[in-house]
Amino acid sequence: MFISFEGIDFCGKSTQVKLLSDYLLNERGFKIQNIREPGGTQISEKIRTILLDRKIFDMTIQAEILLFSASRSQLVQQVIKPSLNEGTVVISDRFHDSTTAYQGFGRGISIEYIETINRFAIDGTLPDVTFILDIDVETAEKRRVQKNTVPDRMESAGKEFFTRVRDGYLTMARSDKRFVVIDGKMDVMNIHKEIINEVENRFKL
């Protein structure tokens, strides 16, 4: 199984990745490989540092999408494909759909162009199911303030940007059964239960 989680920042992805991983490992006995994007390999983590550096103000949108995709390509070849070939369940905190949502709908790069780059970067490695944890931008900002975190370069893009990103995710979800949209404002454990039910039904566990 290859499972990815998507959504705007502070939607709760990381929490649900951990809960699902713990469940599949401890309750179902699967081998688990957790990954995050960008990151997950030595090269990818170095690219992540550049992409999220809030001191960088002049990165072009072309450089941004190519850096994200370079990080992803390294992760696919070095971690994801080998793990899946070994029968390990891969659970990813973001994957190529983030590029479509953020650089496509958010930055305004042609979706057709992005689809070409994504195909090249993922090399045929597509998630079996993608959970979108949907929250509004106002809720995301409240959560960021509550966590008292300094926004990184991507998190500093502004309300209008993240509204476009959220709309992009919902647009993608309407056109592909791979996506499962979940209300990210629900209680954490209720979200987890919905995810477990979907995984068990979809994969006949």
C-alpha positions in Angstrom: 0.0 0.0 0.0 1.1 3.5 -0.8 -1.0 6.1 1.1 -0.5 9.9 0.9 -1.9 12.7 3.0 -2.6 16.2 1.6 -4.1 19.5 2.6 -3.0 23.1 3.4 -0.6 23.7 6.2 -1.8 22.9 9.8 -4.6 20.7 8.5 -3.4 17.8 10.8 -1.6 15.6 8.3 1.4 14.8 10.4 -0.8 13.7 13.3 -2.9 11.4 11.1 0.2 9.9 9.5 1.5 8.9 12.9 -1.9 7.5 14.1 -2.3 5.4 10.9 1.3 4.2 11.0 0.9 3.1 14.6 -2.4 1.3 13.8 -1.1 -0.6 10.8 2.1 -1.5 12.6 0.7 -2.5 16.0 -2.8 -3.7 15.1 -2.2 -5.2 11.7 1.5 -6.1 11.7 2.6 -4.3 8.6 6.0 -3.0 8.0 5.8 0.8 7.7 7.9 3.4 6.0 6.9 7.0 6.9 8.1 9.8 4.6 7.6 13.5 4.3 7.8 15.9 1.4 10.0 17.6 0.7 12.6 15.4 2.4 13.2 11.8 3.2 16.7 11.4 1.7 20.0 13.2 2.3 19.6 15.2 -1.0 15.9 15.8 -0.5 16.5 17.2 3.0 19.0 19.7 1.7 16.5 20.8 -1.0 13.9 21.1 1.8 16.1 23.5 3.7 16.4 25.7 0.6 12.7 25.6 -0.3 11.5 26.5 3.2 14.1 29.1 4.1 12.1 32.2 4.9 15.2 34.4 4.2 14.9 33.5 0.5 12.6 36.0 -1.2 13.6 35.9 -4.8 13.0 32.2 -5.7 11.2 32.0 -9.1 8.2 29.8 -9.4 10.0 27.8 -12.0 12.9 27.1 -9.6 10.4 26.2 -6.9 8.6 23.6 -8.8 11.8 22.0 -10.2 13.3 21.9 -6.7 10.2 20.2 -5.2 10.2 17.7 -8.1 13.9 17.0 -7.8 13.4 16.2 -4.1 10.5 14.0 -5.0 12.4 12.1 -7.7 15.2 11.3 -5.3 12.7 10.1 -2.7 10.8 7.9 -5.2 13.9 6.1 -6.5 15.8 5.8 -3.2 13.0 5.1 -0.7 9.5 4.7 -2.0 10.1 2.1 -4.8 12.5 -0.1 -2.8 10.1 0.0 0.2 7.0 -1.0 -1.9 9.0 -3.7 -3.7 9.8 -5.2 -0.2 6.1 -5.3 0.7 6.4 -2.3 3.1 3.5 0.1 3.5 4.6 3.6 2.5 2.7 6.5 4.2 3.7 9.9 2.9 3.1 13.4 4.4 2.5 15.1 1.0 3.4 13.8 -2.5 3.0 15.0 -6.1 -0.5 16.4 -5.5 1.0 19.1 -3.4 2.8 20.4 -6.4 -0.4 20.5 -8.4 -2.2 22.3 -5.6 0.6 24.7 -4.5 2.5 25.4 -7.7 -0.5 24.9 -10.0 -3.6 26.3 -8.4 -1.6 28.4 -5.9 1.2 29.9 -8.0 -0.6 29.7 -11.3 1.7 27.4 -13.3 -0.1 25.6 -16.1 -1.7 22.3 -14.8 -0.7 20.6 -18.0 2.9 21.6 -17.5 2.8 20.4 -13.9 1.3 17.1 -14.9 4.2 16.5 -17.2 6.8 17.3 -14.5 4.9 15.2 -12.0 4.9 12.2 -14.3 8.6 12.4 -14.8 9.3 12.9 -11.1 7.2 10.0 -9.7 8.1 7.6 -12.5 4.8 5.7 -12.4 4.7 5.5 -8.6 1.2 6.7 -7.7 -0.5 6.5 -4.3 -3.3 3.9 -3.9 -5.3 6.4 -1.9 -4.8 10.0 -0.9 -6.5 11.6 2.1 -7.2 15.3 1.9 -7.7 16.8 5.3 -9.8 19.9 4.5 -9.8 23.0 6.7 -10.4 26.6 5.9 -7.6 29.1 5.8 -8.8 30.9 9.0 -8.7 27.7 11.0 -5.2 27.0 9.6 -4.0 30.4 10.7 -5.5 30.0 14.2 -3.7 26.7 14.6 -0.4 28.2 13.5 -0.8 31.0 16.1 -1.7 28.4 18.8 1.5 26.5 18.0 3.5 29.7 18.2 5.6 28.7 15.1 7.4 31.1 12.9 6.0 30.6 9.3 8.5 29.2 6.8 8.8 30.5 3.2 5.8 28.5 1.9 3.7 29.2 5.0 4.2 32.9 4.5 2.5 33.0 1.1 -0.7 34.6 2.4 -4.5 34.0 2.7 -5.4 34.4 -1.0 -2.7 31.9 -1.9 -3.8 29.2 0.5 -7.5 29.8 -0.5 -6.5 28.9 -4.1 -4.5 25.9 -2.8 -7.5 24.6 -0.8 -9.8 25.1 -3.8 -7.3 23.2 -5.9 -7.3 20.2 -3.6 -11.2 20.1 -3.7 -11.2 20.5 -7.5 -8.8 17.5 -7.8 -10.8 15.4 -5.4 -13.9 15.8 -7.6 -12.2 14.3 -10.6 -10.4 11.2 -9.2 -11.7 8.4 -6.9 -8.2 8.1 -5.5 -8.9 11.1 -3.2 -10.8 10.9 0.0 -11.8 14.3 1.5 -12.2 14.4 5.3 -13.3 17.3 7.4 -10.1 18.3 9.1 -11.9 20.3 11.8 -13.3 17.2 13.4 -11.9 15.6 16.5 -8.5 14.0 15.9 -9.7 10.5 16.8 -12.9 10.8 14.7 -10.7 11.7 11.7 -8.5 8.7 12.5 -11.5 6.4 12.6 -12.7 7.6 9.2 -9.3 7.0 7.8 -9.1 3.5 9.3 -12.5 2.6 7.9 -11.5 3.8 4.4 -8.2 1.9 4.4 -9.7 -1.3 5.7 -12.6 -1.2 3.1 -10.4 -0.1 0.2 -7.7 -2.7 0.8 -10.0 -5.5 2.2 -8.0 -5.8 5.4 
